[in-house]
Amino acid sequence: MSPTRDLIIIGAGLAGSALAANASRLGLRVLVLDATTPGAGGATAHSRGIVRVYDQHPVLMEMNRDGVAEWARTAQRWPGVFTRCGVLYLLKEEHHDNARSAIEDFSGDDYPMALIEPARARHMLPALTPDAGDIILWEPLGGYVNPRFACQAFIAEARQQGAQVLEGTSVSAVSQTREGASVTAGSQTFTARLAVVAAGASSVTLAANSTVFSRTIPLSSLYSATGDAPGVCLLDERSGGYIRPDGRDVAFVGGAPQHDAARPEQLQWSKANQRYHQKLTQRLLPGSELSVIDGRDGYDGYTHDLLPEMRLEKGEAIALFCGFSGRGAKYIPAAARRFSERIKERLYP
């Protein structure tokens, strides 16, 4: 008997949720399976979603540009999902030419980018103390997204368009059949014409052809008793640190040393990351009174070239939409729209 569903999506993080919304919008019959609730697990649970165009990787820069535009459209449907506060990017000297090329290729009236002097950066972020000779990239329409809110909104849209969503359902096996794909979750087996593994770092346990591995993304929460949390996103290429605002009193800091493992359950939280983040905050914003109040090891599914696994191969009923390497929040909705269109063309040529 042929499957009654077109598509099973495994995982309801940002990738799976965005894919579900786009696929159901195209009229596909969709089932979503998630081990927790949408946005509550994996990388999405801890992501702070800084959105910008500039990246050292040219392919990712192209994807980021589409992602920013998609987030802007998404925010028109769900105000609050994307906050445009601006992004300051402290460049390494050897990357100044890369930034100039990025401005030439990607800056425009709809998304301006510019190299600015330290004095202008200090005006936006008074606690910042860059060196006099520093060149800083400024993206005024960049900012941050709320990945958990986005997941809930995407899944709500998918449900409105007829998608089924099973929460708290762990998938134990995915296999190809003569008619399509078979997915085992608990005591139930589901079938569809196509299954998409969008389970982040856990994708490698379900798809034998995935090259994804797990990498920690340490993150700490910052609190300002005086209400002087930064009003813009700050990224520092030299230290690898970043600070993302969340109102006048709260911000988040990331950039501690990362650790790799084959699977996420093999990763261990280190209390030393909180101390590292406090020192990093003091180095980036020495004039602020921000203090670390807690921390956790987020993680994501990484690939060695930092490019995502978005595989939909001819003759295969199991596809991959994962491996976003801690950078996916910038462009996942745009990538999900394009990937869902490929799925529709594959299933209904």
C-alpha positions in Angstrom: 0.0 0.0 0.0 1.4 3.4 -0.9 2.0 5.9 2.0 -0.8 8.3 2.7 1.8 11.1 3.7 4.1 12.9 1.4 6.7 13.8 4.0 7.9 12.9 7.5 10.2 15.5 9.2 12.3 14.2 12.1 13.0 17.1 14.4 11.2 20.3 15.2 14.1 22.6 15.9 14.5 25.7 13.8 15.4 23.6 10.7 12.5 21.1 11.0 9.9 23.6 12.0 10.8 26.0 9.1 10.7 23.1 6.7 7.3 21.9 8.0 5.8 25.4 7.5 7.1 25.7 4.0 6.3 22.2 2.9 2.7 22.3 4.2 2.3 25.8 2.6 3.0 24.0 -0.7 0.2 21.6 -0.1 2.4 18.6 1.0 1.0 16.2 3.5 3.4 16.5 6.4 4.0 14.7 9.7 6.5 16.1 12.2 8.1 14.0 15.0 10.1 15.6 17.8 11.6 14.2 20.9 10.7 17.2 23.0 8.5 20.2 21.9 9.2 22.6 19.0 12.3 24.7 19.8 12.9 23.0 23.2 15.7 20.7 22.3 19.1 20.5 20.6 20.8 23.6 19.2 17.6 25.6 19.1 17.1 25.4 22.8 20.2 27.5 23.5 20.7 29.5 20.3 20.6 33.3 20.5 20.4 33.7 16.8 22.6 36.6 15.8 21.6 37.5 12.2 24.1 39.2 9.9 25.4 38.9 6.3 29.2 39.0 6.7 31.0 35.7 7.1 34.5 34.6 6.2 33.0 31.8 4.1 31.7 33.2 0.8 29.0 30.5 0.3 27.6 31.2 3.8 27.6 34.9 3.0 25.3 34.3 0.0 23.0 32.2 2.2 23.0 34.8 4.9 21.9 37.5 2.5 18.9 35.4 1.5 18.3 34.6 5.2 18.2 38.2 6.4 15.5 39.0 3.7 13.5 35.9 4.7 13.6 36.9 8.4 12.4 40.4 7.5 9.4 38.8 5.7 8.8 36.4 8.6 8.8 39.3 11.1 6.0 40.9 9.2 3.8 37.8 10.0 5.1 37.4 13.6 6.3 40.7 15.1 9.0 40.1 17.7 10.6 37.1 16.0 13.4 39.2 14.5 14.9 42.3 16.3 16.9 44.6 14.1 19.3 46.2 16.6 22.4 46.3 14.4 25.6 44.3 14.4 29.2 45.5 15.1 31.9 43.2 13.9 35.5 43.7 15.0 37.7 42.5 12.2 41.1 40.9 12.2 43.5 43.0 10.2 44.0 40.2 7.6 40.2 40.2 6.9 39.8 43.9 6.1 39.9 43.2 2.3 37.3 40.4 2.7 35.0 42.9 4.4 35.5 45.5 1.7 34.6 42.8 -0.9 31.5 41.8 1.1 30.4 45.4 1.1 30.9 45.7 -2.6 28.9 42.5 -3.3 26.2 42.6 -0.7 25.6 46.1 0.6 22.6 48.0 -0.8 19.7 50.3 0.1 17.8 47.3 1.4 20.7 46.1 3.5 23.5 48.6 4.0 27.0 47.6 5.3 29.9 49.9 6.0 33.3 50.0 7.6 33.3 52.5 10.4 35.8 54.2 12.7 36.2 53.3 16.4 34.7 56.6 17.5 31.4 55.8 15.7 31.3 52.3 17.2 31.9 53.8 20.7 28.9 56.1 20.2 26.7 53.0 19.6 28.3 51.0 22.4 30.0 53.3 25.0 31.6 50.5 27.0 33.5 49.3 23.9 37.2 50.3 23.8 38.6 49.4 20.4 42.1 50.4 19.4 42.5 53.6 17.5 43.5 51.8 14.3 40.7 49.2 14.3 38.3 49.0 11.4 34.9 47.8 12.3 32.1 46.4 10.1 28.7 47.8 10.8 25.4 46.1 9.6 22.7 48.4 10.9 19.8 46.1 9.8 21.3 43.0 11.3 20.2 41.8 14.7 18.9 38.7 16.4 16.0 36.2 16.2 14.2 34.3 18.9 14.6 30.7 17.6 12.2 29.2 20.1 9.4 31.7 19.2 10.1 31.1 15.6 9.8 27.3 15.9 6.4 27.7 17.7 5.2 30.1 15.0 6.4 27.8 12.2 4.8 24.8 13.7 1.5 26.7 14.3 1.5 27.7 10.7 2.2 24.1 9.6 -0.7 22.8 11.8 -3.1 25.4 10.3 -2.2 24.1 6.9 -3.0 20.5 7.9 0.4 19.1 9.1 0.4 16.6 12.0 2.8 17.1 14.8 3.7 14.5 17.4 5.7 15.9 20.4 7.7 13.9 22.9 8.2 11.2 20.3 11.7 9.9 19.9 12.6 8.3 16.6 14.7 5.1 16.8 15.0 4.1 13.2 14.6 5.4 9.6 14.7 3.1 6.6 14.0 3.1 2.9 11.2 0.9 1.6 9.9 0.0 -1.8 7.2 2.7 -1.4 9.2 5.4 0.3 10.5 5.7 3.9 9.6 4.0 7.1 10.1 5.8 10.5 9.9 4.0 13.8 9.0 6.0 16.9 8.2 4.3 20.1 5.8 1.4 19.3 4.6 3.0 16.1 5.9 2.8 12.6 5.0 5.7 10.2 5.4 5.7 6.4 5.7 8.5 3.9 7.0 9.0 0.3 10.0 10.8 1.8 11.6 11.3 5.2 13.8 14.3 6.1 16.2 13.9 9.0 16.4 17.4 10.5 17.6 16.3 13.9 20.7 18.5 14.3 23.6 16.9 16.0 21.5 13.7 16.5 21.0 13.3 12.7 24.1 11.0 12.5 22.3 8.4 14.6 19.5 8.2 12.1 21.2 8.7 8.8 24.2 6.5 8.0 25.4 8.9 5.2 25.5 12.0 7.5 29.0 13.3 8.3 27.7 15.5 11.1 29.5 15.6 14.4 28.7 17.4 17.7 30.4 20.5 18.9 29.7 22.5 22.0 28.6 26.2 21.8 29.2 27.5 25.4 26.9 30.4 26.3 26.3 32.4 29.4 23.7 34.9 30.6 24.7 38.4 31.6 22.9 40.8 33.9 23.4 44.5 34.4 22.1 45.9 37.7 22.4 49.4 36.3 20.5 48.7 33.0 23.5 49.3 30.7 23.4 46.0 28.7 24.5 46.7 25.1 21.9 47.8 22.6 23.6 46.2 19.6 25.1 42.8 18.8 28.9 42.7 19.0 31.2 40.1 17.5 35.0 40.0 17.9 36.9 38.0 15.3 40.1 38.1 17.3 38.8 36.4 20.4 35.9 34.5 18.8 33.6 36.1 21.4 30.2 37.7 20.9 27.6 39.5 22.9 23.9 39.6 22.1 21.5 42.0 23.8 18.2 41.1 25.3 16.7 44.3 26.7 18.3 46.9 29.0 19.3 44.5 31.8 20.2 41.2 30.1 22.6 40.0 27.4 24.3 36.8 26.4 27.9 36.1 25.8 29.5 33.2 23.9 32.9 32.2 22.5 34.5 29.9 25.1 36.7 27.0 23.8 34.6 24.4 22.0 34.8 20.6 22.3 33.8 17.9 19.8 32.2 14.5 20.1 30.6 12.0 17.8 27.2 12.5 19.5 25.7 15.2 21.7 25.3 13.0 24.8 29.1 12.6 24.9 29.6 16.4 25.5 30.1 17.6 29.1 29.3 21.1 30.5 32.3 22.8 32.0 31.9 25.3 34.8 35.1 27.0 33.7 33.2 28.4 30.7 31.4 30.8 33.0 34.7 32.2 34.3 36.0 32.4 30.7 32.9 34.3 29.7 33.2 36.8 32.5 36.8 37.6 31.5 35.7 37.8 27.9 33.0 40.3 28.7 35.4 42.4 30.7 37.8 42.4 27.7 35.2 43.3 25.1 33.2 45.8 27.2 35.6 46.9 30.0 33.4 49.9 30.8 30.3 47.9 31.5 29.0 46.3 34.8 27.7 43.2 33.2 28.2 40.0 35.3 27.7 36.4 34.3 24.8 34.8 36.3 24.7 31.3 34.7 25.8 29.3 31.7 25.3 26.2 29.7 26.9 24.2 26.9 24.7 24.5 23.8 25.7 22.4 20.9 25.0 21.9 17.2 25.6 19.4 14.5 28.8 20.5 12.6 30.4 19.6 9.3 34.1 20.0 8.6 33.6 22.6 5.9 30.8 24.4 7.9 28.4 24.0 5.0 25.1 22.3 5.8 24.0 18.9 4.7 20.9 19.6 2.5 20.8 16.3 0.6 17.9 15.2 -1.6 19.4 12.6 -3.8 17.6 10.9 -6.8 16.3 7.5 -5.9 16.7 8.0 -2.2 13.6 8.3 0.1 15.7 9.6 3.1 16.9 13.3 2.8 19.1 15.4 5.1 18.5 18.9 6.3 21.1 19.4 9.1 24.7 20.2 9.9 24.2 24.0 10.2 27.4 24.3 12.4 26.1 26.9 14.8 25.5 29.4 11.9 22.1 28.3 10.7 19.9 30.8 12.5 21.0 33.4 9.9 19.7 31.5 6.9 17.6 28.4 7.8 14.2 29.9 6.9 15.4 30.8 3.4 17.1 27.4 3.0 14.0 25.6 4.2 11.8 27.5 1.6 14.1 26.4 -1.2 14.5 22.9 0.1 10.7 22.4 0.4 10.4 23.6 -3.2 12.9 20.9 -4.3 10.9 18.3 -2.3 7.6 19.4 -4.0 9.3 19.1 -7.5 10.6 15.7 -6.5 7.3 14.3 -5.3 5.1 16.0 -7.8 7.2 16.6 -11.0 
